[in-house]
């Protein structure tokens, strides 16, 4: 049997086969899952589907939290600075001096060793992303072309 004759024959035989049927239990299970999904409590659904009163309450709570944070942060920083001023002693100042020395050393190392390399690292990452995009596009083109010719 020749290859050109084989493909139409196999295609014809496959088309004669009956379509596969779903199990009889599939529809009741799907309907039960849809019903359970539709009967979820309102607070487990998307925020835009909440009752209007609860949407207003949640927006008000968010605004109150943000406003409270904006009001309390300056007070917290002043409280922390006053507490550190009270406990500032020779030992505490020595520790803060060591911390300051360590952070300035880390800053110097960052600026001299790592910061100049960031441009090159960013360039390499961008090139890798572009290579992945090109490879994905080529692969997609090849796969779609093969599927379109069948």
JOVENCOR-V412881 format. One record per pair of residues at least 24 apart in sequence whose C-alpha atoms are under 7 Angstrom apart, sorted by the first residue. I is the first residue (numbers start at 0). GAP is how many residues later the second one is. If there is no record, write none. Layout:
i=I gap=GAP
i=I gap=GAP
//
This chain:
none
//
